[in-house]
Amino acid sequence: MPKQSDRFTVRFLGAVAGENEELRLHEAAQKALKFPSSTSHDMAGQSDSDTVPLKSRKPEDTAFKQQRLPAWQPILTPKWVIITFTLVGLIFVPLGIVLKIQSDAIVEYSLQYDGEGTPESLADCQILDPNEASAHPPCTVTFDITREMKAPIYVYYQLDNFYQLMGNVLSEAELSDCDPLRTINVAGEARVLSPCGLIANSFFNDWYVLAPPPTGPANLTLDVEGIAWESDVDRRFAQPDGFLAEPNLAGADCDALLGTPPGQAVAATYTPPGETAGPLPPTPQPWCVFYPEPDKFFYLYQRYPFFPNLAVEGVTNEHFIVWMRTAGLPTFRKLYGKIDQDLPAGTQLSFAVHPGFEVVSFSGRKHLVVSTVSWFGGANSFLGISYVVVGSMCLFLAALFGIKQATCPRKLGDTRYLGWKEQ
């Protein structure tokens, strides 16, 4: 019977033999790399001098790739630290004061008109079911302007506790990227949503019209053009190929007007943007539109039939384009329009709100906001306060270090010895 030491020796020799076999296979693989396209006969007749050397992975011997570029390495002596803190403080404190003054000069009013906490006076603006949009009458939201507002005055809608998710306006070849909202069931048939995706099909479809003000300037205009990025309007969004639209002021048959097969063209209305304020969309004009393959696709105007101008503009509607610029936080504002007239103090600014976006299911809230802006944007007191706080801390540290250096300075070493690598 073999001893335990003998069994260990056999096991050790077997392991060594296995390592040698792996080494032999590795050397064979290295040789195969040297002769990538030769036969075994050709390889036998070649010498080591004819082999193709392996490409080196060593970076080139240049100052950039070998990290020998000259660099400035400042030595933070007490003098330079005190000077740096002082300069930062002297710049930040006045800048923060200016930003705070500019922020306080901005006039902003916000009213919540839907969701938990809505005032009782605006309870008729709340919507519990998106299907109510067709029958829900418009409600009125009125702002009492107590401070003069200089033009331009921007009108925003604000959503709380809403997370914009994934979704894009895509071609038919890219529909796989639209999951989980790619198709919709219409009368028992699955139709492809155009546009598809969650963002496009969670479009904020409340809309607002300026009501005639009881007090203040007459003939106010809510301008809804130019609210989206120019690059988005010009390059990112376009109606499908084959789309047709023409005004139909004479009341002609739409199929005859557009030259489409019978029953394919659709009568629509279009309100030119920038019309004078009124309780309802002013002077809508009759139009005829045609969308290709209506039996296969379900278009945006069909998804939101009560939102104005979608039949004619489709995905080029600027409110839709603004919505597609997704927000990074659950509470966000998006621009709806602007007023290019000054509003004196004492004005009552009223909007007819046509609700269509339900927020109860996700405990959300809707606000209507009117605000002026300054040269650095909207109201933001935090930015100015932050600059003042940081600048004040820098001045305090500069004074503290200055007192310490004046009362009990620390002897510094000779900084010339820091360049020992150059010698």
Sequence and secondary structure as in RCSB ss.txt:
>XXXX:A:sequence
MPKQSDRFTVRFLGAVAGENEELRLHEAAQKALKFPSSTSHDMAGQSDSDTVPLKSRKPEDTAFKQQRLPAWQPI
LTPKWVIITFTLVGLIFVPLGIVLKIQSDAIVEYSLQYDGEGTPESLADCQILDPNEASAHPPCTVTFDITREMK
APIYVYYQLDNFYQLMGNVLSEAELSDCDPLRTINVAGEARVLSPCGLIANSFFNDWYVLAPPPTGPANLTLDVE
GIAWESDVDRRFAQPDGFLAEPNLAGADCDALLGTPPGQAVAATYTPPGETAGPLPPTPQPWCVFYPEPDKFFYL
YQRYPFFPNLAVEGVTNEHFIVWMRTAGLPTFRKLYGKIDQDLPAGTQLSFAVHPGFEVVSFSGRKHLVVSTVSW
FGGANSFLGISYVVVGSMCLFLAALFGIKQATCPRKLGDTRYLGWKEQ
>XXXX:A:secstr
   HHHHHHHHHHHHHHHHHHHHHHHHHHHHHHHSTT  HHHHHH  GGGS         SSTTTTT        
  HHHHHHHHHHHHHHHHHHHHHHHHHHHH  EEEEEEEETT  GGGGGG  S GGGGGT   EEEEEE  S B 
S EEEEEEEES          GGGGGGGTTS EEEETTEEEEEES STTGGG    EEEE   SSS SS B B S
S S HHIIIII    TT EEEE TT   HHHHHT  TTTSEEEEE  TT B  SS  S EEEEEE S TTTEEEH
HHHSTTSTTHHHHGGG HHHHHHHS  SSSSEEEEEEEE S B TT EEEEEEE     GGGT EEEEEEE  BT
TBS  HHHHHHHHHHHHHHHHHHHHHHHHHHHS      GGGGGGGG 
